[in-house]
Amino acid sequence: MNTVCWAGRLRPRRCWRNGRGKTMKKGVFYSVGVGPGDPELITLKAVRTLERCPVVAAPQTKNGEMLALAIARQAVSLEGKTVVPLHFTMSRDKAQQHAAHLAAAQALRPHLDAGRDVAMLNLGDVSIYATAAYLADILAADGYETRMVPGVTSFCAVAARLNTSLTGIDTPLHIVPGGCGALEECLAQPGAKVLMKSGRQLPGVLAALERRGLLERSALVSNCGLPGEQVYADLSAFPREQDAGYFATIIVKED
């Protein structure tokens, strides 16, 4: 039998009754931003959330790498916690992506149903191109409580690395994925542009910037705050044959 328990005036905490009629609180799903790479950029709130949650979930690549987890471990002790690897597809097929999100959410349900809070690690911030947001939507639709812990965005860290501001007081800022189908239209907009996750689409992005005469006003930082960081303050000097990697962010400044 399902019921709802109230934890405070405004926020419901979902509960359920076990076979003995005892009311059990379900765990809370936390989306936790761990920043772009530098562990010193993890917020105090993120650290405290990770210290409090007994279960930590993090994306894992096919080769076993868990980058968000490695970053978090440098800022907070995860000793004694249950770590749940989550596997996501790099395919751009929406059906495959959704299937991976459903499978990841399913892997976390036993912990939430047992009353254990779960913190899912997400690179950068949890509201911008964040995988954790998809799981939060799935779990919230199923009645679980979800909360967000913001993190430092990659493009803000990139701007700091370049020692430049992104906007003036009246300057618009456009944030788009590098693989955006309407990239030419985005580049034609007034204001500064942030092209996120541009690595795989870099040849096409560079060609579009060159056509609009924007290469010398563009900068690229790859793996910001991570080993192998690359910084190009002027994209016209970027070697075309070089691989910038997946975590490449381009900033196009307004003239």
C-alpha positions in Angstrom: 0.0 0.0 0.0 1.4 3.3 -1.0 1.2 6.4 1.1 2.9 9.8 1.4 4.8 11.2 4.4 5.4 14.9 4.8 8.9 16.0 5.8 8.3 19.7 6.5 5.6 22.0 5.2 6.4 22.1 1.6 8.3 19.0 0.5 6.7 15.6 0.4 8.9 12.6 1.1 7.6 9.4 -0.6 7.0 6.4 1.6 5.6 2.9 1.3 4.4 0.2 3.7 6.1 -3.1 4.0 4.4 -6.4 4.5 4.2 -5.8 8.3 2.4 -2.5 7.9 5.4 -0.5 8.9 5.8 2.8 7.0 9.2 3.0 5.2 10.7 6.2 3.8 12.1 6.0 0.3 15.5 7.4 -0.4 16.0 10.7 -2.2 17.7 10.9 -5.6 20.3 13.8 -5.7 21.8 15.1 -9.0 25.2 16.4 -7.9 27.3 18.6 -10.1 31.1 18.0 -9.5 32.3 20.7 -11.8 34.4 20.5 -15.0 37.5 18.7 -13.7 39.4 20.6 -11.0 38.4 19.1 -7.7 38.8 22.5 -6.0 35.8 23.7 -8.0 33.4 21.2 -6.3 31.1 23.1 -4.1 30.7 22.7 -0.3 27.1 21.7 -0.8 28.1 18.9 -3.2 30.7 17.7 -0.7 28.2 17.6 2.1 25.6 15.9 0.0 28.2 13.2 -1.0 29.2 12.8 2.7 25.5 12.3 3.6 24.4 9.9 0.9 25.3 6.2 1.4 25.0 5.4 -2.3 27.0 7.2 -5.1 26.2 6.6 -8.7 28.5 7.6 -11.6 28.7 7.1 -15.3 31.3 4.5 -16.4 32.8 4.2 -19.9 33.3 1.0 -21.8 36.9 0.9 -20.7 35.9 1.2 -17.1 36.8 4.9 -16.6 34.6 6.8 -14.1 35.8 10.4 -14.5 33.2 12.1 -12.3 33.9 9.6 -9.5 37.6 10.2 -9.8 37.1 14.0 -9.5 34.8 13.6 -6.5 37.2 11.2 -4.7 39.8 14.0 -4.7 37.5 16.3 -2.7 35.6 14.0 -0.4 36.1 10.5 1.1 33.7 7.9 -0.3 35.0 5.1 1.9 32.2 2.7 3.0 29.8 4.0 0.4 28.1 1.8 -2.2 29.3 2.9 -5.7 26.9 2.1 -8.6 28.4 2.3 -12.1 25.9 3.5 -14.7 26.4 2.8 -18.4 25.2 5.2 -21.1 25.4 5.0 -24.8 27.3 7.5 -27.0 24.8 6.9 -29.8 22.8 9.9 -30.9 19.8 7.6 -31.5 17.0 8.8 -29.1 15.6 5.3 -28.5 19.0 3.9 -27.5 19.6 6.9 -25.2 16.2 6.5 -23.5 16.7 2.7 -23.0 20.1 3.5 -21.3 18.4 6.1 -19.1 15.7 3.6 -18.1 18.2 0.9 -17.3 20.3 3.3 -15.1 17.2 4.4 -13.2 16.2 0.8 -12.7 19.6 0.1 -11.2 19.0 2.8 -8.5 15.5 1.8 -7.5 16.5 -1.0 -5.1 18.6 1.5 -3.1 15.9 4.2 -3.1 13.2 1.7 -2.1 15.4 0.5 0.8 15.4 4.1 2.1 19.0 4.9 1.0 19.6 8.3 -0.5 21.5 8.2 -3.9 23.8 10.9 -5.2 24.4 10.7 -8.9 27.6 12.5 -10.0 27.4 14.7 -13.1 30.3 16.6 -14.7 29.8 20.4 -14.7 26.3 21.5 -13.7 23.2 19.4 -13.4 20.9 21.7 -15.4 23.0 22.0 -18.6 23.2 19.0 -21.0 23.2 16.8 -17.9 22.6 13.0 -18.0 21.4 13.1 -14.4 18.4 15.2 -15.5 17.0 12.4 -17.6 17.2 10.0 -14.6 15.7 12.5 -12.3 12.7 12.9 -14.7 12.2 9.2 -14.9 12.4 8.7 -11.1 10.2 11.7 -10.3 7.5 10.3 -12.7 7.6 7.1 -10.6 7.0 9.0 -7.4 10.6 9.3 -6.0 11.7 12.6 -4.5 14.5 14.3 -6.5 16.8 17.2 -5.7 19.5 19.1 -7.6 22.9 20.3 -6.3 24.4 22.7 -8.9 28.0 22.7 -10.0 30.4 25.0 -11.8 29.8 24.8 -15.5 32.5 23.9 -17.9 32.2 27.1 -20.0 32.5 29.3 -16.9 35.7 27.3 -16.0 36.9 27.7 -19.6 36.3 31.5 -19.5 38.3 31.7 -16.2 41.1 29.6 -17.7 41.2 32.1 -20.6 41.1 35.0 -18.2 38.2 36.5 -20.1 34.6 37.5 -19.4 31.8 36.0 -21.4 29.5 39.0 -21.6 29.3 42.7 -21.1 26.3 44.3 -19.4 24.2 44.3 -22.6 25.8 41.3 -24.4 23.6 38.2 -25.1 25.1 34.8 -24.5 24.2 31.8 -26.6 24.9 28.3 -25.4 24.7 25.5 -28.0 26.1 22.0 -28.6 28.8 21.8 -31.2 26.7 19.3 -33.1 23.8 21.7 -33.4 22.2 21.4 -36.8 21.5 25.1 -37.0 25.1 26.1 -36.1 25.4 28.7 -38.9 22.2 30.4 -37.7 23.5 30.4 -34.1 26.8 32.0 -35.1 24.9 34.7 -36.9 23.2 35.8 -33.7 24.5 38.9 -31.9 26.5 38.4 -28.7 29.0 35.8 -27.4 28.6 32.1 -28.2 29.6 29.0 -26.2 29.9 25.8 -28.3 29.9 22.9 -25.9 31.1 19.3 -26.5 32.6 20.3 -29.8 35.3 17.7 -30.0 33.6 15.2 -32.3 32.2 17.8 -34.6 35.3 20.0 -34.6 36.1 19.9 -38.3 32.6 21.1 -39.2 32.7 23.7 -36.4 36.0 25.1 -37.5 34.8 25.2 -41.1 31.6 27.1 -40.0 33.7 29.6 -37.9 36.1 30.1 -40.8 33.3 30.8 -43.3 32.0 33.6 -41.0 35.5 35.0 -40.3 35.3 34.1 -36.6 38.3 31.9 -36.1 40.5 34.7 -34.7 37.7 35.7 -32.3 37.3 32.1 -31.0 39.1 30.2 -28.3 39.1 26.5 -27.4 39.9 24.7 -24.1 39.8 21.0 -24.0 39.8 18.9 -20.8 39.6 22.0 -18.7 41.1 21.3 -15.3 42.0 17.7 -16.2 45.2 16.0 -17.2 45.8 16.7 -20.9 44.3 20.1 -20.8 44.7 22.0 -24.1 44.3 25.8 -24.4 44.1 27.8 -27.7 43.3 31.4 -27.2 43.2 31.9 -31.0 41.5 29.1 -32.9 43.2 30.2 -36.2 46.4 28.6 -34.7 44.7 25.3 -33.9 46.3 22.4 -35.8 43.5 21.0 -38.0 44.9 17.4 -37.8 44.9 17.5 -34.0 42.2 15.7 -31.9 40.7 18.1 -29.3 39.0 15.3 -27.4 35.4 14.9 -26.3 35.4 17.6 -23.7 36.2 20.6 -25.9 34.5 23.9 -25.4 34.8 26.8 -27.8 34.0 30.5 -26.9 33.3 32.9 -29.7 33.5 36.5 -28.4 31.5 39.4 -29.8 33.5 41.8 -31.9 
